[in-house]
Structure formats: C-alpha cells, structure tokens
C-alpha cells in the first residue's frame, strides 16, 4: 500500500465524470487499499479515486473518530437510489484544503454499489455518513462541494485557491534559482 498525492482544485481530473469500473481485479483492489491509506493519513473521512488522479468510480469512507475502531466502507460504482430530508452541515474537502462552508444535503440516503468481493451492497446512511456518501459520489461526477454553495462564495474561494497555486509556483521558481 502507498499514500498517494491528493489532487487539489482546480486540477482538471476533479471536474470530470469518472469512468465506471467494469472489472474488479487486482489493480482495483490495490487502488482501494492505496485510497484508504491516503484517506487515513490525510486525515479525512472519505476519498474518491479522482482525488488521487484516477478517473474511476471508487470511493472509500470511514466517519468514525480516528482514535476509535476503523469502519472502512469501500464501494465501486456507487449510486444514490433514495434520498430524503435536508441537513445543512459544514463541509471541507481534502482537494480544497483549508476551506470549509455550509452545504445543504439530504439527511438520509440509500446507496448501492459493489464491494471488493463483487457483492452488491445497499447501505442506508443518516447524518454524517449520508453527507460523506453524497460528497464522495459528487466527486465521481466531477462536482466539488464548492459547486453547491452560492456563486459569490464560490468565486471568492476560487480566487483564493488560484492565488495559492500562483504563490506555490512562484516559491518553486524562486527556490530553483538558488541552486
């Protein structure tokens, strides 16, 4: 297993719909293991394959506190088949670092997908787990949580993220001149 580099907005892979996984083979199992290790190392409560640069419909989640027992959920080709209620929670994202905003989501969802043993699973989720499923499945559709907030707030965040990227590029350029 290996910790992968998490892609940061505005990386294009984060903004396209991920491809269905046709066959669960050794590569998919390894990808899932790498994603879980990356998620725990970050630390985060969820990760979608596009966040590590892989356009595949694979997510992993664990909403339990880090000091508790792990309850890893890995789903391939997940879909939300039912949703109801409304909850507004503050969300953050490993691909949009240091930004947190309130986002409206369904309070309960029923999610269907395949596990790594090719068994179909249906998971009914409420509260934080429901929010996490919606957040990660959005990633598979090229949607970030900032796409679900007001245009004004999104514009401010986008400018801030672009500025960070430019500053990081300038720092790298300045650093390379020193050698």
C-alpha positions as CSV (number, residue, x, y, z in Angstrom):
1,X,0.0,0.0,0.0
2,X,1.1,3.6,-0.6
3,X,-0.1,7.0,0.3
4,X,-1.0,8.8,-2.9
5,X,-0.8,12.5,-3.7
6,X,-4.1,14.2,-3.3
7,X,-5.1,16.4,-6.3
8,X,-6.1,19.9,-5.4
9,X,-8.7,22.2,-7.1
10,X,-8.5,23.3,-9.9
11,X,-6.9,20.1,-11.1
12,X,-9.0,19.0,-14.2
13,X,-9.4,15.4,-13.0
14,X,-11.6,16.7,-10.2
15,X,-14.0,18.3,-12.7
16,X,-14.9,15.3,-15.0
17,X,-17.2,12.4,-14.6
18,X,-15.2,9.3,-13.6
19,X,-15.4,6.1,-15.6
20,X,-17.4,3.0,-14.5
21,X,-15.3,0.1,-13.2
22,X,-16.0,-2.8,-15.5
23,X,-14.0,-5.5,-13.7
24,X,-12.8,-5.8,-10.1
25,X,-9.3,-7.1,-10.4
26,X,-6.0,-6.8,-8.5
27,X,-5.5,-3.2,-9.7
28,X,-8.8,-2.1,-8.3
29,X,-8.2,-3.8,-5.0
30,X,-4.7,-2.1,-4.8
31,X,-6.2,1.2,-5.7
32,X,-8.8,0.8,-2.9
33,X,-6.0,0.0,-0.4
34,X,-4.0,3.0,-1.5
35,X,-7.0,5.2,-1.2
36,X,-7.8,4.0,2.3
37,X,-4.2,4.6,3.4
38,X,-4.2,8.0,1.8
39,X,-7.5,8.9,3.4
40,X,-6.4,7.9,6.9
41,X,-3.0,9.6,6.5
42,X,-4.6,12.9,5.4
43,X,-6.7,12.5,7.7
44,X,-10.1,12.5,6.1
45,X,-13.4,10.8,6.4
46,X,-13.8,10.0,2.7
47,X,-11.9,9.8,-0.6
48,X,-12.9,9.3,-4.2
49,X,-10.5,7.9,-6.9
50,X,-10.4,11.2,-8.9
51,X,-8.9,12.9,-5.8
52,X,-5.7,10.8,-6.4
53,X,-5.8,11.3,-10.1
54,X,-7.7,8.1,-11.1
55,X,-10.8,8.6,-13.2
56,X,-12.7,5.6,-11.7
57,X,-16.0,5.2,-9.8
58,X,-14.5,4.1,-6.5
59,X,-14.9,5.6,-3.0
60,X,-13.8,4.8,0.5
61,X,-15.2,6.3,3.7
62,X,-14.8,6.0,7.4
63,X,-16.7,8.5,9.5
64,X,-15.7,7.1,12.9
65,X,-13.3,9.2,15.1
66,X,-9.6,8.5,14.3
67,X,-8.9,7.2,17.8
68,X,-11.8,4.6,17.5
69,X,-12.0,1.3,15.7
70,X,-11.9,1.7,11.9
71,X,-15.1,1.1,9.9
72,X,-13.9,1.4,6.4
73,X,-16.5,1.3,3.6
74,X,-15.3,0.8,0.1
75,X,-17.8,1.0,-2.8
76,X,-17.4,0.5,-6.5
77,X,-19.7,2.3,-8.9
78,X,-21.9,3.7,-6.1
79,X,-25.2,5.3,-6.8
80,X,-27.7,7.0,-4.6
81,X,-31.0,5.3,-5.1
82,X,-33.1,7.1,-2.5
83,X,-32.7,10.4,-0.7
84,X,-34.9,12.3,1.7
85,X,-34.8,15.1,4.3
86,X,-32.5,18.0,4.4
87,X,-29.4,18.8,6.5
88,X,-27.0,21.7,6.4
89,X,-23.6,20.8,7.6
90,X,-20.2,22.4,7.4
91,X,-18.0,20.5,4.9
92,X,-14.4,20.6,3.9
93,X,-12.5,18.6,1.3
94,X,-9.0,17.2,1.0
95,X,-9.0,18.6,-2.6
96,X,-10.0,22.1,-1.4
97,X,-7.7,22.5,1.6
98,X,-8.4,24.9,4.4
99,X,-11.8,25.8,3.1
100,X,-15.0,25.0,5.0
101,X,-18.5,26.0,4.0
102,X,-22.1,25.0,4.9
103,X,-23.7,22.8,2.3
104,X,-27.3,21.5,2.1
105,X,-27.6,17.8,1.5
106,X,-30.1,15.0,2.0
107,X,-30.3,13.8,5.6
108,X,-30.8,10.2,4.6
109,X,-29.6,8.3,1.6
110,X,-29.7,4.7,0.4
111,X,-26.6,3.9,-1.6
112,X,-26.0,0.9,-3.8
113,X,-22.6,-0.3,-5.1
114,X,-20.3,-3.3,-5.2
115,X,-17.8,-4.2,-2.6
116,X,-14.3,-5.5,-3.4
117,X,-15.7,-9.1,-3.5
118,X,-18.1,-8.1,-6.3
119,X,-21.1,-8.4,-3.9
120,X,-23.8,-5.8,-4.3
121,X,-24.4,-3.8,-1.2
122,X,-27.1,-1.3,-0.1
123,X,-26.2,1.0,2.7
124,X,-28.8,3.2,4.4
125,X,-27.0,6.3,5.8
126,X,-28.1,9.1,8.0
127,X,-26.3,12.3,9.2
128,X,-22.5,12.5,8.7
129,X,-22.3,9.2,6.8
130,X,-25.1,10.3,4.4
131,X,-23.3,13.6,3.9
132,X,-20.0,11.8,3.3
133,X,-21.6,9.5,0.7
134,X,-23.1,12.4,-1.2
135,X,-19.8,14.3,-1.0
136,X,-17.7,11.4,-2.4
137,X,-20.3,10.4,-5.1
138,X,-20.3,14.1,-6.2
139,X,-16.5,13.7,-6.8
140,X,-17.3,10.8,-9.1
141,X,-19.5,13.2,-11.1
142,X,-16.9,16.0,-11.3
143,X,-18.7,18.0,-8.6
144,X,-16.9,19.6,-5.7
145,X,-18.7,20.8,-2.5
146,X,-17.9,24.4,-3.5
147,X,-20.1,23.8,-6.6
148,X,-23.0,23.5,-4.1
149,X,-22.6,26.9,-2.5
150,X,-23.5,30.4,-3.6
151,X,-21.8,31.8,-6.7
152,X,-20.4,34.7,-4.7
153,X,-18.8,32.4,-2.1
154,X,-17.5,30.0,-4.8
155,X,-15.9,32.9,-6.7
156,X,-14.1,34.0,-3.5
157,X,-12.8,30.5,-2.9
158,X,-11.7,30.0,-6.5
159,X,-9.7,33.3,-6.4
160,X,-8.1,32.3,-3.1
161,X,-7.2,28.8,-4.5
162,X,-5.7,30.3,-7.7
163,X,-3.7,32.8,-5.6
164,X,-2.3,29.9,-3.5
165,X,-1.3,28.0,-6.7
166,X,0.4,31.0,-8.1
167,X,2.3,31.6,-4.8
168,X,3.4,28.0,-4.7
169,X,4.6,28.2,-8.3
170,X,6.5,31.4,-7.6
171,X,8.1,29.8,-4.5
172,X,9.2,26.8,-6.6
173,X,10.6,29.1,-9.2
174,X,12.4,31.2,-6.7
175,X,13.8,28.1,-4.9
176,X,15.1,26.6,-8.1
177,X,17.2,29.7,-8.8
178,X,19.1,29.2,-5.6
179,X,20.9,26.1,-6.8
